[in-house]
Amino acid sequence: MVNSEVNATRTKKQLGRSSFLKFFFGIIAIFFGCIAISFILYPPPYSMIYDTISTLGRADMNPNGWIFFTIALYSAAIGLFPFYKVLHAELHDQNKIVAGIMVILYILTSVGLVMAGTFQEGSEFSRLHLYSAYFGFGGFFLAGIFTWFLMSGKIKKSPAETKTKLGIAFLVEIIVMCTGAGLFLTHMILHETGIIDFDGAPFGIFIGFSFTEWLLVITIFIDKIFMAGIVSNFMKD
């Protein structure tokens, strides 16, 4: 009887963790799937080095694919709310105030993504789109800093057999995210001071706005994938 209860508990735990990860990766797949469709439907040529990611969402330049870009932003903005809930549920015991700030930042990030998807680049609301995109994707990084703080405390309290594994994943996660954010911020600073132009000249195209923006978006979601994997190890249900 006891063994049956233990097995049932383990099964429930595995199903809960499995369901969370399946849902999370489903949202990630929808996001990048829609981005890929928008990319494919964009009238050539399109270059991730010279064209911004938001260009995919312009109805005037991508008449058949812009809607998929918008769906991608909406799906991430709305679909990640359960992810935010899990983060708060599993990490709030480390510091309730920091956890509260984290969730607020993630919610504001989702608002920014919805606005970025609603107001297109190149339209009369182009500047609003730009600020919303900064608010949305930049918010992921800022909220991530608070998440890292909470996760580091949780990892320190993990059993010895999992602490090393989680610690390595955590370190890789931070390095990846900081690389993308660092290059993007480097472009912003150098561009604002007039040292480089939009395409990164004279330093080269790989410090240009379009490339670093794409890199930032990709590394943000890599960060969230690592984050989901790590936090799933803390789940009790």
Accessible surface in RSA format (square Angstrom, percent):
REM  Atomic radii and reference values for relative SASA: ProtOr
REM  Chains: A
REM  Algorithm: Lee & Richards
REM  Probe-radius: 1.40
REM  Slices: 20
REM RES _ NUM      All-atoms   Total-Side   Main-Chain    Non-polar    All polar
REM                ABS   REL    ABS   REL    ABS   REL    ABS   REL    ABS   REL
RES MET A   1   176.44  91.4 133.66  88.5  42.78 101.9 110.43  93.9  66.01  87.5
RES VAL A   2   106.91  70.4 105.75  95.7   1.16   2.8 105.75  91.9   1.16   3.1
RES ASN A   3   113.48  78.3 112.05 108.3   1.42   3.4  23.23  55.9  90.24  87.2
RES SER A   4    71.03  60.0  61.77  82.4   9.26  21.3  32.15  68.5  38.88  54.5
RES GLU A   5    95.79  55.0  90.82  68.7   4.97  11.8  38.80  75.0  57.00  46.5
RES VAL A   6    60.41  39.7  57.70  52.2   2.71   6.5  60.37  52.5   0.04   0.1
RES ASN A   7    81.59  56.3  79.99  77.3   1.59   3.8  24.42  58.8  57.17  55.3
RES ALA A   8    62.32  57.3  49.55  76.5  12.77  29.1  57.43  80.9   4.89  12.9
RES THR A   9    82.42  58.6  77.78  78.9   4.64  11.1  57.17  76.8  25.25  38.2
RES ARG A  10   145.31  61.0 144.53  73.7   0.78   1.9  42.60  58.2 102.71  62.2
RES THR A  11    68.58  48.8  68.23  69.2   0.35   0.8  44.18  59.3  24.41  36.9
RES LYS A  12   142.92  69.7 138.83  85.2   4.09   9.7  83.96  75.6  58.96  62.8
RES LYS A  13    78.66  38.4  78.38  48.1   0.27   0.7  23.52  21.2  55.14  58.7
RES GLN A  14   119.22  66.7 114.66  83.8   4.56  10.9  39.31  83.7  79.91  60.6
RES LEU A  15   110.26  61.4 109.84  78.6   0.42   1.1 110.18  77.4   0.07   0.2
RES GLY A  16    21.13  26.1   0.00   N/A  21.13  26.1  17.34  47.6   3.79   8.5
RES ARG A  17    67.00  28.1  67.00  34.2   0.00   0.0  19.46  26.6  47.54  28.8
RES SER A  18    38.10  32.2  32.42  43.3   5.68  13.1  24.38  51.9  13.73  19.2
RES SER A  19    66.42  56.1  59.08  78.9   7.34  16.9  34.76  74.0  31.66  44.4
RES PHE A  20    18.22   9.1  10.38   6.4   7.84  20.4  17.64  10.7   0.57   1.6
RES LEU A  21    44.99  25.1  44.89  32.1   0.10   0.2  44.99  31.6   0.00   0.0
RES LYS A  22   150.51  73.4 135.78  83.3  14.73  35.1  87.93  79.1  62.58  66.7
RES PHE A  23    96.31  48.2  86.86  53.8   9.45  24.6  94.87  57.5   1.44   4.1
RES PHE A  24     1.59   0.8   0.51   0.3   1.08   2.8   1.59   1.0   0.00   0.0
RES PHE A  25    87.52  43.8  83.99  52.0   3.53   9.2  84.34  51.1   3.18   9.1
RES GLY A  26    30.21  37.3   0.00   N/A  30.21  37.3  29.11  79.9   1.10   2.5
RES ILE A  27    16.63   9.5  16.49  12.3   0.14   0.3  16.49  11.9   0.14   0.4
RES ILE A  28    13.34   7.6  13.34   9.9   0.00   0.0  13.34   9.6   0.00   0.0
RES ALA A  29    64.27  59.1  48.44  74.8  15.83  36.0  57.87  81.5   6.39  16.9
RES ILE A  30    84.23  47.9  77.23  57.5   7.00  16.9  84.05  60.5   0.18   0.5
RES PHE A  31     0.99   0.5   0.99   0.6   0.00   0.0   0.99   0.6   0.00   0.0
RES PHE A  32    66.53  33.3  62.80  38.9   3.73   9.7  63.16  38.3   3.38   9.7
RES GLY A  33    30.89  38.1   0.00   N/A  30.89  38.1  29.35  80.5   1.54   3.5
RES CYS A  34    15.29  11.6  14.58  16.3   0.71   1.7   0.00   0.0  15.29  16.5
RES ILE A  35     8.87   5.0   8.87   6.6   0.00   0.0   8.87   6.4   0.00   0.0
RES ALA A  36    46.80  43.0  41.13  63.5   5.67  12.9  46.64  65.7   0.16   0.4
RES ILE A  37    71.97  41.0  71.70  53.4   0.27   0.6  71.97  51.8   0.00   0.0
RES SER A  38     0.00   0.0   0.00   0.0   0.00   0.0   0.00   0.0   0.00   0.0
RES PHE A  39    79.56  39.8  74.53  46.2   5.03  13.1  74.53  45.2   5.03  14.4
RES ILE A  40   132.72  75.5 107.58  80.1  25.15  60.6 112.92  81.3  19.80  53.7
RES LEU A  41    69.70  38.8  57.93  41.4  11.76  29.6  61.04  42.9   8.66  23.3
RES TYR A  42    17.63   8.2  10.86   6.2   6.77  17.6   4.62   3.5  13.01  16.0
RES PRO A  43    60.57  44.1  52.40  47.8   8.17  29.7  57.29  47.3   3.28  20.4
RES PRO A  44   122.18  89.0  99.08  90.3  23.10  84.0 100.57  83.0  21.61 134.3
RES PRO A  45   126.78  92.4 113.99 103.9  12.79  46.5 116.71  96.4  10.07  62.6
RES TYR A  46    30.23  14.1   5.27   3.0  24.96  64.9   5.82   4.4  24.41  30.1
RES SER A  47    36.74  31.0  31.95  42.6   4.79  11.0  27.86  59.3   8.87  12.4
RES MET A  48    73.34  38.0  69.55  46.0   3.79   9.0  36.16  30.7  37.18  49.3
RES ILE A  49    47.29  26.9  44.35  33.0   2.94   7.1  44.35  31.9   2.94   8.0
RES TYR A  50   119.47  55.8 106.84  60.8  12.63  32.9  76.10  57.2  43.37  53.5
RES ASP A  51    36.85  25.8  34.64  34.5   2.21   5.2   2.37   5.6  34.47  34.4
RES THR A  52    12.73   9.1  12.25  12.4   0.48   1.1  12.23  16.4   0.51   0.8
RES ILE A  53     3.87   2.2   3.87   2.9   0.00   0.0   3.87   2.8   0.00   0.0
RES SER A  54     6.12   5.2   5.38   7.2   0.74   1.7   0.92   2.0   5.20   7.3
RES THR A  55     9.68   6.9   9.68   9.8   0.00   0.0   2.69   3.6   7.00  10.6
RES LEU A  56     0.00   0.0   0.00   0.0   0.00   0.0   0.00   0.0   0.00   0.0
RES GLY A  57     2.99   3.7   0.00   N/A   2.99   3.7   2.05   5.6   0.94   2.1
RES ARG A  58    48.84  20.5  48.84  24.9   0.00   0.0   0.11   0.2  48.73  29.5
RES ALA A  59    37.75  34.7  31.59  48.8   6.16  14.0  31.78  44.7   5.97  15.8
RES ASP A  60   104.41  73.1  63.96  63.7  40.45  95.6  51.94 122.2  52.48  52.3
RES MET A  61    76.03  39.4  65.70  43.5  10.33  24.6  66.23  56.3   9.81  13.0
RES ASN A  62     0.00   0.0   0.00   0.0   0.00   0.0   0.00   0.0   0.00   0.0
RES PRO A  63    77.98  56.8  59.43  54.2  18.54  67.4  60.83  50.2  17.15 106.6
RES ASN A  64   104.89  72.3  91.32  88.2  13.58  32.7  16.97  40.8  87.93  85.0
RES GLY A  65     0.00   0.0   0.00   N/A   0.00   0.0   0.00   0.0   0.00   0.0
RES TRP A  66    71.83  28.8  71.83  34.8   0.00   0.0  57.50  30.7  14.33  23.2
RES ILE A  67    73.25  41.7  73.25  54.6   0.00   0.0  73.25  52.7   0.00   0.0
RES PHE A  68    58.22  29.1  58.22  36.1   0.00   0.0  58.22  35.3   0.00   0.0
RES PHE A  69     6.80   3.4   6.80   4.2   0.00   0.0   6.80   4.1   0.00   0.0
RES THR A  70     9.92   7.1   9.92  10.1   0.00   0.0   9.12  12.3   0.80   1.2
RES ILE A  71    72.19  41.1  71.71  53.4   0.48   1.2  72.17  52.0   0.02   0.1
RES ALA A  72     0.00   0.0   0.00   0.0   0.00   0.0   0.00   0.0   0.00   0.0
RES LEU A  73     1.31   0.7   1.31   0.9   0.00   0.0   1.31   0.9   0.00   0.0
RES TYR A  74    76.50  35.7  76.34  43.4   0.16   0.4  60.14  45.2  16.37  20.2
RES SER A  75    20.53  17.3   9.72  13.0  10.81  24.9  20.19  43.0   0.33   0.5
RES ALA A  76     0.09   0.1   0.09   0.1   0.00   0.0   0.09   0.1   0.00   0.0
RES ALA A  77     0.33   0.3   0.24   0.4   0.08   0.2   0.30   0.4   0.02   0.1
RES ILE A  78   115.06  65.5 111.92  83.4   3.14   7.6 111.92  80.6   3.14   8.5
RES GLY A  79    11.03  13.6   0.00   N/A  11.03  13.6  10.38  28.5   0.65   1.5
RES LEU A  80     0.81   0.5   0.77   0.6   0.04   0.1   0.81   0.6   0.00   0.0
RES PHE A  81    83.60  41.8  80.04  49.6   3.56   9.3  80.34  48.7   3.26   9.3
RES PRO A  82    56.50  41.2  52.82  48.1   3.68  13.4  55.87  46.1   0.63   3.9
RES PHE A  83     2.91   1.5   2.22   1.4   0.69   1.8   2.51   1.5   0.40   1.1
RES TYR A  84     3.87   1.8   3.81   2.2   0.06   0.1   3.87   2.9   0.00   0.0
RES LYS A  85   157.86  77.0 149.98  92.0   7.88  18.8  98.95  89.1  58.91  62.8
RES VAL A  86    26.42  17.4  25.08  22.7   1.33   3.2  26.42  23.0   0.00   0.0
RES LEU A  87     0.00   0.0   0.00   0.0   0.00   0.0   0.00   0.0   0.00   0.0
RES HIS A  88    66.79  36.5  66.79  46.4   0.00   0.0  38.20  39.4  28.59  33.3
RES ALA A  89    57.05  52.5  39.39  60.8  17.65  40.2  43.02  60.6  14.02  37.2
RES GLU A  90    23.88  13.7  22.40  16.9   1.48   3.5   1.22   2.4  22.66  18.5
RES LEU A  91     0.00   0.0   0.00   0.0   0.00   0.0   0.00   0.0   0.00   0.0
RES HIS A  92    57.95  31.7  57.83  40.2   0.13   0.3  33.69  34.7  24.26  28.2
RES ASP A  93    79.04  55.4  54.00  53.7  25.04  59.2  32.11  75.6  46.94  46.8
RES GLN A  94    40.99  22.9  11.48   8.4  29.51  70.3   6.43  13.7  34.56  26.2
RES ASN A  95    56.21  38.8  49.01  47.4   7.20  17.3   9.21  22.2  47.00  45.4
RES LYS A  96   144.30  70.4 131.87  80.9  12.44  29.6  94.77  85.3  49.53  52.8
RES ILE A  97   134.29  76.4 126.26  94.1   8.03  19.3 132.87  95.7   1.42   3.8
RES VAL A  98    24.09  15.9  24.09  21.8   0.00   0.0  24.09  20.9   0.00   0.0
RES ALA A  99     0.00   0.0   0.00   0.0   0.00   0.0   0.00   0.0   0.00   0.0
RES GLY A 100    24.90  30.7   0.00   N/A  24.90  30.7  24.40  67.0   0.50   1.1
RES ILE A 101    68.75  39.1  67.74  50.5   1.00   2.4  68.02  49.0   0.73   2.0
RES MET A 102     0.02   0.0   0.02   0.0   0.00   0.0   0.02   0.0   0.00   0.0
RES VAL A 103    32.18  21.2  32.18  29.1   0.00   0.0  32.18  28.0   0.00   0.0
RES ILE A 104   101.38  57.7 100.97  75.2   0.41   1.0 101.36  73.0   0.02   0.1
RES LEU A 105    29.96  16.7  29.06  20.8   0.90   2.3  29.06  20.4   0.90   2.4
RES TYR A 106     0.07   0.0   0.07   0.0   0.00   0.0   0.07   0.1   0.00   0.0
RES ILE A 107    68.33  38.9  68.33  50.9   0.00   0.0  68.33  49.2   0.00   0.0
RES LEU A 108    72.85  40.6  72.85  52.1   0.00   0.0  72.85  51.2   0.00   0.0
RES THR A 109     0.79   0.6   0.19   0.2   0.60   1.4   0.25   0.3   0.54   0.8
RES SER A 110     3.58   3.0   3.46   4.6   0.12   0.3   3.58   7.6   0.00   0.0
RES VAL A 111    70.48  46.4  67.64  61.2   2.84   6.8  70.36  61.1   0.12   0.3
RES GLY A 112     0.23   0.3   0.00   N/A   0.23   0.3   0.23   0.6   0.00   0.0
RES LEU A 113     0.50   0.3   0.50   0.4   0.00   0.0   0.50   0.4   0.00   0.0
RES VAL A 114    52.78  34.7  52.78  47.8   0.00   0.0  52.78  45.9   0.00   0.0
RES MET A 115    63.82  33.1  63.31  41.9   0.52   1.2  44.45  37.8  19.37  25.7
RES ALA A 116     2.43   2.2   0.82   1.3   1.62   3.7   0.82   1.1   1.62   4.3
RES GLY A 117     4.57   5.6   0.00   N/A   4.57   5.6   0.54   1.5   4.03   9.0
RES THR A 118    70.74  50.3  47.99  48.7  22.75  54.2  46.63  62.6  24.11  36.4
RES PHE A 119    51.20  25.6  49.99  31.0   1.22   3.2  51.20  31.0   0.00   0.0
RES GLN A 120    39.22  21.9  34.95  25.5   4.26  10.2  12.60  26.8  26.62  20.2
RES GLU A 121    39.37  22.6  36.73  27.8   2.65   6.3  16.08  31.1  23.30  19.0
RES GLY A 122    43.77  54.0   0.00   N/A  43.77  54.0  15.21  41.7  28.56  64.0
RES SER A 123    46.15  39.0  25.90  34.6  20.25  46.6  37.47  79.8   8.68  12.2
RES GLU A 124   163.12  93.7 114.51  86.6  48.61 115.7  47.52  91.9 115.61  94.4
RES PHE A 125    95.64  47.8  92.64  57.4   3.00   7.8  95.64  58.0   0.00   0.0
RES SER A 126    39.72  33.6  38.32  51.1   1.40   3.2  18.64  39.7  21.08  29.5
RES ARG A 127   161.51  67.8 154.53  78.8   6.97  16.6  58.95  80.6 102.55  62.2
RES LEU A 128    65.28  36.4  61.08  43.7   4.20  10.6  63.05  44.3   2.23   6.0
RES HIS A 129     5.88   3.2   5.88   4.1   0.00   0.0   5.50   5.7   0.38   0.4
RES LEU A 130    64.87  36.1  64.87  46.4   0.00   0.0  64.87  45.6   0.00   0.0
RES TYR A 131   117.13  54.7 112.78  64.2   4.35  11.3  86.21  64.8  30.92  38.1
RES SER A 132     5.02   4.2   0.96   1.3   4.06   9.3   3.87   8.2   1.15   1.6
RES ALA A 133    10.55   9.7   9.42  14.5   1.12   2.6   9.67  13.6   0.88   2.3
RES TYR A 134    72.75  34.0  63.00  35.8   9.76  25.4  58.61  44.0  14.14  17.4
RES PHE A 135   104.05  52.1  94.67  58.6   9.38  24.4 101.49  61.5   2.56   7.3
RES GLY A 136     0.00   0.0   0.00   N/A   0.00   0.0   0.00   0.0   0.00   0.0
RES PHE A 137    16.52   8.3  16.52  10.2   0.00   0.0  16.52  10.0   0.00   0.0
RES GLY A 138    31.81  39.2   0.00   N/A  31.81  39.2  26.76  73.4   5.05  11.3
RES GLY A 139    11.94  14.7   0.00   N/A  11.94  14.7  10.56  29.0   1.38   3.1
RES PHE A 140     0.10   0.1   0.08   0.1   0.02   0.0   0.08   0.1   0.02   0.0
RES PHE A 141    45.58  22.8  45.11  27.9   0.47   1.2  45.58  27.6   0.00   0.0
RES LEU A 142    86.00  47.9  86.00  61.5   0.00   0.0  86.00  60.4   0.00   0.0
RES ALA A 143     0.00   0.0   0.00   0.0   0.00   0.0   0.00   0.0   0.00   0.0
RES GLY A 144     0.54   0.7   0.00   N/A   0.54   0.7   0.54   1.5   0.00   0.0
RES ILE A 145    74.04  42.1  72.55  54.0   1.49   3.6  72.55  52.2   1.49   4.0
RES PHE A 146    54.50  27.3  53.38  33.1   1.12   2.9  54.50  33.0   0.00   0.0
RES THR A 147     0.00   0.0   0.00   0.0   0.00   0.0   0.00   0.0   0.00   0.0
RES TRP A 148    22.55   9.0  22.02  10.7   0.53   1.2  22.16  11.8   0.39   0.6
RES PHE A 149   120.26  60.2 110.74  68.6   9.52  24.8 117.30  71.1   2.96   8.5
RES LEU A 150     0.00   0.0   0.00   0.0   0.00   0.0   0.00   0.0   0.00   0.0
RES MET A 151     0.00   0.0   0.00   0.0   0.00   0.0   0.00   0.0   0.00   0.0
RES SER A 152    33.24  28.1  30.86  41.2   2.38   5.5  19.69  41.9  13.56  19.0
RES GLY A 153    19.07  23.5   0.00   N/A  19.07  23.5  18.80  51.6   0.27   0.6
RES LYS A 154    32.68  15.9  31.05  19.1   1.63   3.9  15.78  14.2  16.90  18.0
RES ILE A 155    10.64   6.1  10.64   7.9   0.00   0.0  10.64   7.7   0.00   0.0
RES LYS A 156   150.18  73.3 138.57  85.0  11.61  27.6  83.43  75.1  66.75  71.1
RES LYS A 157   153.77  75.0 119.37  73.2  34.40  81.9  90.36  81.3  63.41  67.5
RES SER A 158    13.38  11.3   3.26   4.3  10.12  23.3   5.84  12.4   7.53  10.6
RES PRO A 159    77.83  56.7  65.94  60.1  11.89  43.2  77.60  64.1   0.22   1.4
RES ALA A 160    85.16  78.3  66.58 102.7  18.59  42.3  68.60  96.6  16.56  43.9
RES GLU A 161   141.92  81.5 105.11  79.5  36.81  87.7  65.11 125.9  76.81  62.7
RES THR A 162    36.63  26.1  36.63  37.1   0.00   0.0  34.61  46.5   2.03   3.1
RES LYS A 163    84.68  41.3  83.62  51.3   1.06   2.5  40.94  36.8  43.75  46.6
RES THR A 164    94.71  67.4  86.79  88.0   7.92  18.9  62.55  84.0  32.17  48.6
RES LYS A 165   121.00  59.0 112.58  69.1   8.42  20.0  79.93  71.9  41.06  43.7
RES LEU A 166     4.40   2.5   4.40   3.1   0.00   0.0   4.40   3.1   0.00   0.0
RES GLY A 167    26.52  32.7   0.00   N/A  26.52  32.7  21.42  58.8   5.10  11.4
RES ILE A 168   106.53  60.6 104.77  78.1   1.76   4.2 106.02  76.3   0.51   1.4
RES ALA A 169    24.52  22.5  21.22  32.7   3.30   7.5  24.26  34.2   0.26   0.7
RES PHE A 170    27.33  13.7  27.33  16.9   0.00   0.0  27.33  16.6   0.00   0.0
RES LEU A 171   106.11  59.1 105.63  75.6   0.48   1.2 106.11  74.5   0.00   0.0
RES VAL A 172    57.71  38.0  57.16  51.7   0.55   1.3  57.71  50.1   0.00   0.0
RES GLU A 173     0.00   0.0   0.00   0.0   0.00   0.0   0.00   0.0   0.00   0.0
RES ILE A 174    45.03  25.6  45.03  33.5   0.00   0.0  45.03  32.4   0.00   0.0
RES ILE A 175    98.77  56.2  94.68  70.5   4.09   9.9  98.19  70.7   0.58   1.6
RES VAL A 176    36.60  24.1  32.86  29.8   3.74   9.0  36.60  31.8   0.00   0.0
RES MET A 177     0.79   0.4   0.79   0.5   0.00   0.0   0.60   0.5   0.19   0.3
RES CYS A 178    54.46  41.2  46.84  52.2   7.62  17.9  25.75  65.2  28.71  31.0
RES THR A 179    69.90  49.7  60.05  60.9   9.86  23.5  52.58  70.6  17.32  26.2
RES GLY A 180     0.00   0.0   0.00   N/A   0.00   0.0   0.00   0.0   0.00   0.0
RES ALA A 181     5.17   4.8   4.49   6.9   0.68   1.5   5.17   7.3   0.00   0.0
RES GLY A 182    31.26  38.6   0.00   N/A  31.26  38.6  29.58  81.2   1.68   3.8
RES LEU A 183    62.75  34.9  61.92  44.3   0.84   2.1  61.92  43.5   0.84   2.3
RES PHE A 184    19.38   9.7  19.38  12.0   0.00   0.0  19.38  11.8   0.00   0.0
RES LEU A 185    94.73  52.8  94.73  67.8   0.00   0.0  94.73  66.5   0.00   0.0
RES THR A 186    53.52  38.1  50.54  51.2   2.98   7.1  29.92  40.2  23.60  35.7
RES HIS A 187     2.05   1.1   2.05   1.4   0.00   0.0   0.00   0.0   2.05   2.4
RES MET A 188    42.29  21.9  41.84  27.7   0.45   1.1  39.27  33.4   3.02   4.0
RES ILE A 189   110.61  62.9 106.74  79.5   3.87   9.3 110.61  79.6   0.00   0.0
RES LEU A 190    32.75  18.2  32.75  23.4   0.00   0.0  32.75  23.0   0.00   0.0
RES HIS A 191    70.40  38.5  62.08  43.1   8.32  21.3  38.90  40.1  31.50  36.7
RES GLU A 192   130.58  75.0  98.37  74.4  32.21  76.7  38.43  74.3  92.15  75.2
RES THR A 193    89.08  63.4  54.97  55.7  34.11  81.3  63.60  85.4  25.48  38.5
RES GLY A 194    63.66  78.5   0.00   N/A  63.66  78.5  32.09  88.1  31.57  70.7
RES ILE A 195    87.89  50.0  71.75  53.4  16.14  38.9  77.87  56.1  10.02  27.2
RES ILE A 196     7.72   4.4   0.00   0.0   7.72  18.6   3.22   2.3   4.51  12.2
RES ASP A 197    71.66  50.2  66.23  65.9   5.44  12.9  39.20  92.3  32.47  32.4
RES PHE A 198    87.62  43.8  85.94  53.2   1.68   4.4  85.94  52.1   1.68   4.8
RES ASP A 199    57.47  40.3  54.28  54.0   3.19   7.6  10.42  24.5  47.05  46.9
RES GLY A 200     0.00   0.0   0.00   N/A   0.00   0.0   0.00   0.0   0.00   0.0
RES ALA A 201    48.48  44.6  43.53  67.2   4.96  11.3  45.13  63.6   3.35   8.9
RES PRO A 202   107.67  78.5  75.14  68.5  32.53 118.3  80.65  66.6  27.02 168.0
RES PHE A 203   127.20  63.6  90.53  56.1  36.68  95.4  95.28  57.8  31.92  91.4
RES GLY A 204    31.49  38.8   0.00   N/A  31.49  38.8  31.49  86.4   0.00   0.0
RES ILE A 205    57.13  32.5  54.93  40.9   2.20   5.3  54.93  39.6   2.20   6.0
RES PHE A 206   119.31  59.7 115.22  71.4   4.09  10.7 115.63  70.1   3.68  10.5
RES ILE A 207    22.56  12.8  21.55  16.1   1.00   2.4  21.55  15.5   1.00   2.7
RES GLY A 208     0.39   0.5   0.00   N/A   0.39   0.5   0.39   1.1   0.00   0.0
RES PHE A 209    15.70   7.9  15.70   9.7   0.00   0.0  15.70   9.5   0.00   0.0
RES SER A 210     1.27   1.1   0.56   0.7   0.71   1.6   0.54   1.1   0.73   1.0
RES PHE A 211    50.73  25.4  50.61  31.3   0.12   0.3  50.61  30.7   0.12   0.3
RES THR A 212     0.00   0.0   0.00   0.0   0.00   0.0   0.00   0.0   0.00   0.0
RES GLU A 213    20.22  11.6  20.22  15.3   0.00   0.0   7.25  14.0  12.97  10.6
RES TRP A 214    15.35   6.2  15.35   7.4   0.00   0.0  15.35   8.2   0.00   0.0
RES LEU A 215    40.68  22.7  39.31  28.1   1.37   3.5  40.35  28.3   0.33   0.9
RES LEU A 216    13.18   7.3  13.18   9.4   0.00   0.0  13.18   9.3   0.00   0.0
RES VAL A 217     1.87   1.2   1.87   1.7   0.00   0.0   1.87   1.6   0.00   0.0
RES ILE A 218    59.44  33.8  59.15  44.1   0.29   0.7  59.15  42.6   0.29   0.8
RES THR A 219     7.86   5.6   7.86   8.0   0.00   0.0   7.86  10.6   0.00   0.0
RES ILE A 220     0.00   0.0   0.00   0.0   0.00   0.0   0.00   0.0   0.00   0.0
RES PHE A 221     1.32   0.7   1.32   0.8   0.00   0.0   1.32   0.8   0.00   0.0
RES ILE A 222    59.64  33.9  59.62  44.4   0.02   0.0  59.62  42.9   0.02   0.0
RES ASP A 223     0.25   0.2   0.25   0.2   0.00   0.0   0.00   0.0   0.25   0.3
RES LYS A 224     0.23   0.1   0.23   0.1   0.00   0.0   0.09   0.1   0.15   0.2
RES ILE A 225    58.19  33.1  56.42  42.0   1.77   4.3  56.42  40.6   1.77   4.8
RES PHE A 226    62.11  31.1  57.36  35.5   4.75  12.4  61.61  37.4   0.50   1.4
RES MET A 227     0.00   0.0   0.00   0.0   0.00   0.0   0.00   0.0   0.00   0.0
RES ALA A 228     0.00   0.0   0.00   0.0   0.00   0.0   0.00   0.0   0.00   0.0
RES GLY A 229    29.05  35.8   0.00   N/A  29.05  35.8  26.58  72.9   2.47   5.5
RES ILE A 230     3.46   2.0   2.88   2.1   0.59   1.4   3.19   2.3   0.28   0.8
RES VAL A 231     0.00   0.0   0.00   0.0   0.00   0.0   0.00   0.0   0.00   0.0
RES SER A 232     4.95   4.2   4.95   6.6   0.00   0.0   0.00   0.0   4.95   6.9
RES ASN A 233    56.13  38.7  34.11  33.0  22.02  53.0   5.14  12.4  50.99  49.3
RES PHE A 234    12.42   6.2   9.36   5.8   3.06   8.0  12.42   7.5   0.00   0.0
RES MET A 235    10.78   5.6   8.08   5.4   2.69   6.4   8.08   6.9   2.69   3.6
RES LYS A 236   164.46  80.2 144.33  88.6  20.12  47.9  90.30  81.3  74.16  79.0
RES ASP A 237    81.76  57.3  69.12  68.8  12.64  29.9  46.36 109.1  35.41  35.3
END  Absolute sums over single chains surface
CHAIN  1 A    11906.0      10337.3       1568.7       8774.8       3131.2
END  Absolute sums over all chains
TOTAL         11906.0      10337.3       1568.7       8774.8       3131.2
